[in-house]
Amino acid sequence: MPTKAELQHLHALKDKKHREAQGRFVVEGEKVVRELLAANFPLDRIYATADWDGPCTDRLSAAEMKRASHFPAPASVLAVGKIKRPPLPDDGLARGLTLVLDGVQDPGNVGTLLRIADWYALDRVVLSPDCADLFSQKVINASKGSFARVPVHTFPLAPLLAGVAGRIPVLGCDLIGEDVHGLAPTKDAVIVIGSEGRGMSAEVRRAITQFITIPRYGHAESLNAGVAAAIVCDNLRRRQPA
């Protein structure tokens, strides 16, 4: 049975400040926990009821899981993971394909963008500090396991992008820009996606070397950030030399 202190600790991990202070996060649900286990992601504790047939460190009754759960309808398993922050490579973003998210605040969008980076085998994703928290349950669930497979960094963007501008393409997705279908083949580039409401920040826009747009043939006002990123990634991958 979890102690009162353990329950308080689990509930506190709903909030980013407590996650940062403890260096831990919580995920709940059979599918997401299996995905993290399959990716060998380090999990400190796995709390589970008898309905869970996977590994478990603490067996709980249904009533105990209800007290521990973050959800109105508890799942059969809840795990506590260790926050990992991989270092940036020595050459920053100068090699490979990088997806940069500038102020993307919807957790579902951030998770979807991680899935896209995973699908297209991008080398890394970089989040600005004002993006949705990588270790929130909504981001992790929306990533469908990609959270555990894609190197993700949180970093102030302006100095990072300034360090590669002029060395490799820094592509900014915008309503006004060059046709994405005309992108030159490249294995090294940075793709920047702005926030849902304001787009890219002024300091990030100054580091863009090429604005690109997805041609609009109908009347929709805009595309979802994930859709836009997928189209750009597909064009980069499809046009790369063998």
PLY file of the C-alpha trace (Angstrom):
ply
format ascii 1.0
element vertex 242
property float x
property float y
property float z
element edge 241
property int vertex1
property int vertex2
end_header
0.00 0.00 0.00
1.43 3.42 -0.93
1.99 5.68 2.04
0.36 9.09 2.35
3.71 10.68 1.49
3.99 8.54 -1.68
0.50 9.54 -2.79
1.30 13.21 -2.21
4.49 12.78 -4.24
2.64 11.14 -7.15
-0.03 13.84 -7.23
2.58 16.62 -7.00
4.16 15.33 -10.23
1.15 16.65 -12.13
2.81 20.08 -11.92
5.89 21.06 -13.91
7.62 22.77 -10.98
7.46 19.58 -8.92
8.62 17.45 -11.85
11.62 19.72 -12.29
12.39 19.75 -8.57
12.17 15.97 -8.25
13.63 15.06 -11.64
10.72 12.67 -12.12
7.49 12.46 -14.11
4.38 10.25 -14.11
2.79 8.35 -16.97
-0.43 6.39 -16.64
-2.02 3.86 -18.95
-1.28 0.41 -20.31
-0.25 1.48 -23.82
2.13 4.29 -22.90
3.84 2.28 -20.14
4.36 -0.64 -22.53
5.84 1.75 -25.10
8.33 3.11 -22.57
9.27 -0.38 -21.42
9.78 -1.51 -25.03
12.12 1.45 -25.57
14.07 0.58 -22.37
13.22 3.95 -20.89
14.30 4.07 -17.20
11.28 3.76 -14.91
11.84 4.06 -11.17
8.53 2.59 -10.00
5.61 0.82 -11.65
2.38 0.82 -9.63
-0.20 -1.64 -10.96
-3.36 -3.53 -10.15
-3.90 -7.25 -10.77
-5.26 -6.41 -14.24
-1.76 -5.41 -15.41
0.27 -8.34 -16.76
3.58 -6.50 -17.18
6.45 -5.80 -14.76
5.47 -4.19 -11.48
7.31 -2.88 -8.43
4.23 -2.05 -6.32
0.97 -4.03 -6.54
-2.11 -1.96 -5.67
-5.76 -2.71 -5.14
-8.30 -0.97 -7.36
-9.12 1.40 -4.48
-5.45 2.25 -3.94
-4.93 2.87 -7.66
-7.91 5.23 -7.63
-6.21 7.27 -4.91
-2.89 7.26 -6.78
-4.29 7.95 -10.25
-4.18 11.26 -12.08
-7.31 10.34 -14.05
-11.02 10.25 -13.10
-11.10 6.68 -14.44
-7.84 5.04 -13.30
-5.81 2.80 -15.58
-4.34 -0.48 -14.36
-0.78 0.85 -14.30
1.02 4.06 -13.37
4.78 4.54 -13.69
7.30 7.06 -12.44
10.12 7.84 -14.87
13.39 9.71 -14.57
13.73 13.00 -16.46
16.58 12.68 -18.98
18.06 15.67 -20.79
20.50 14.56 -23.50
23.24 17.08 -24.33
23.31 18.81 -27.67
25.99 17.51 -30.04
29.28 19.40 -30.06
28.49 20.94 -33.44
25.01 22.02 -32.30
22.48 21.63 -35.08
24.97 21.69 -37.95
24.58 18.02 -38.86
21.45 16.09 -39.69
17.82 17.16 -39.72
16.46 19.08 -36.75
12.87 20.02 -36.00
12.65 23.22 -33.92
9.44 24.19 -32.12
9.12 27.88 -31.26
6.50 28.37 -28.56
4.24 25.43 -29.50
2.09 25.34 -26.37
-0.52 22.69 -27.10
0.69 19.39 -25.55
-1.13 17.36 -28.20
0.67 19.26 -30.95
4.07 18.78 -29.30
3.43 15.05 -28.94
2.29 14.78 -32.56
5.39 16.63 -33.75
7.57 14.14 -31.84
5.79 11.33 -33.70
6.50 13.05 -37.01
10.18 13.45 -36.12
10.28 9.76 -35.23
8.47 8.71 -38.45
10.92 10.61 -40.65
13.95 9.63 -38.54
14.99 13.20 -37.78
18.13 13.51 -35.72
16.63 15.63 -32.98
13.85 17.97 -31.83
14.54 21.24 -30.04
11.86 22.96 -27.95
11.96 26.59 -26.93
11.56 27.04 -23.15
7.98 28.29 -23.61
6.78 25.14 -25.40
4.50 22.68 -23.64
6.49 20.69 -21.10
8.03 17.60 -22.67
7.42 15.57 -19.52
3.71 16.32 -19.15
1.49 13.28 -19.48
-0.44 14.83 -22.40
2.75 15.29 -24.46
3.99 11.77 -23.67
0.64 10.16 -24.50
0.27 12.11 -27.75
3.76 11.06 -28.86
2.70 7.37 -28.92
6.09 6.18 -27.73
8.19 8.56 -29.85
8.97 10.47 -26.63
11.33 7.62 -25.72
12.98 7.30 -29.14
13.69 10.85 -30.36
16.44 12.98 -28.77
14.67 16.11 -27.49
16.35 19.23 -26.13
14.92 22.36 -24.53
17.06 25.38 -25.32
16.80 29.15 -26.02
16.45 29.21 -29.78
17.97 32.52 -30.90
21.63 31.76 -30.00
21.29 28.17 -31.15
19.95 29.12 -34.58
22.43 31.99 -34.94
25.20 29.42 -34.58
24.13 27.49 -37.69
22.59 30.20 -39.91
24.79 30.50 -42.99
26.20 26.99 -42.53
23.05 24.95 -43.23
19.51 25.92 -44.31
17.28 27.19 -41.51
13.81 26.75 -42.95
10.94 28.71 -41.43
7.38 27.54 -42.13
5.31 30.61 -42.95
2.20 31.61 -44.88
4.43 33.68 -47.15
7.54 31.98 -48.51
8.98 29.86 -51.28
7.07 26.79 -52.43
8.02 23.80 -50.27
8.00 21.58 -53.35
11.02 23.45 -54.70
13.29 22.64 -51.73
16.75 21.51 -52.79
17.90 18.06 -51.65
19.73 18.21 -48.31
20.67 15.95 -45.45
21.43 18.84 -43.10
18.75 21.41 -42.29
16.74 22.96 -39.49
12.94 23.11 -39.83
11.28 25.73 -37.63
7.60 25.56 -36.65
6.10 28.57 -34.86
3.45 28.71 -32.18
-0.20 28.06 -32.93
-1.25 31.67 -32.32
1.59 34.07 -33.06
3.82 32.05 -35.35
7.58 32.45 -35.00
9.03 34.98 -32.57
10.87 38.02 -33.97
14.29 36.83 -32.77
13.79 33.41 -34.36
12.58 34.96 -37.62
15.88 36.86 -37.87
17.77 33.55 -37.95
15.70 32.03 -40.77
17.65 31.66 -44.01
14.66 30.59 -46.13
10.95 30.97 -45.51
8.90 28.19 -47.04
5.18 27.77 -47.54
2.83 24.96 -48.44
0.75 26.09 -51.44
-2.93 26.59 -50.64
-5.42 25.50 -53.26
-8.60 25.88 -51.23
-9.86 28.31 -48.62
-8.67 27.00 -45.25
-7.03 29.72 -43.16
-4.07 27.63 -42.04
-2.72 24.13 -41.42
-2.17 22.39 -38.11
1.48 22.56 -36.99
1.86 18.81 -37.23
0.45 18.65 -40.75
2.76 21.43 -41.90
5.82 19.79 -40.35
4.98 16.43 -41.93
4.68 17.94 -45.40
8.04 19.69 -45.08
9.75 16.57 -43.72
8.26 14.45 -46.49
9.61 16.79 -49.14
13.07 16.79 -47.60
13.18 13.01 -47.31
11.60 12.32 -50.69
14.04 14.55 -52.54
17.20 13.38 -50.82
19.78 11.64 -53.02
20.22 7.92 -52.48
0 1
1 2
2 3
3 4
4 5
5 6
6 7
7 8
8 9
9 10
10 11
11 12
12 13
13 14
14 15
15 16
16 17
17 18
18 19
19 20
20 21
21 22
22 23
23 24
24 25
25 26
26 27
27 28
28 29
29 30
30 31
31 32
32 33
33 34
34 35
35 36
36 37
37 38
38 39
39 40
40 41
41 42
42 43
43 44
44 45
45 46
46 47
47 48
48 49
49 50
50 51
51 52
52 53
53 54
54 55
55 56
56 57
57 58
58 59
59 60
60 61
61 62
62 63
63 64
64 65
65 66
66 67
67 68
68 69
69 70
70 71
71 72
72 73
73 74
74 75
75 76
76 77
77 78
78 79
79 80
80 81
81 82
82 83
83 84
84 85
85 86
86 87
87 88
88 89
89 90
90 91
91 92
92 93
93 94
94 95
95 96
96 97
97 98
98 99
99 100
100 101
101 102
102 103
103 104
104 105
105 106
106 107
107 108
108 109
109 110
110 111
111 112
112 113
113 114
114 115
115 116
116 117
117 118
118 119
119 120
120 121
121 122
122 123
123 124
124 125
125 126
126 127
127 128
128 129
129 130
130 131
131 132
132 133
133 134
134 135
135 136
136 137
137 138
138 139
139 140
140 141
141 142
142 143
143 144
144 145
145 146
146 147
147 148
148 149
149 150
150 151
151 152
152 153
153 154
154 155
155 156
156 157
157 158
158 159
159 160
160 161
161 162
162 163
163 164
164 165
165 166
166 167
167 168
168 169
169 170
170 171
171 172
172 173
173 174
174 175
175 176
176 177
177 178
178 179
179 180
180 181
181 182
182 183
183 184
184 185
185 186
186 187
187 188
188 189
189 190
190 191
191 192
192 193
193 194
194 195
195 196
196 197
197 198
198 199
199 200
200 201
201 202
202 203
203 204
204 205
205 206
206 207
207 208
208 209
209 210
210 211
211 212
212 213
213 214
214 215
215 216
216 217
217 218
218 219
219 220
220 221
221 222
222 223
223 224
224 225
225 226
226 227
227 228
228 229
229 230
230 231
231 232
232 233
233 234
234 235
235 236
236 237
237 238
238 239
239 240
240 241
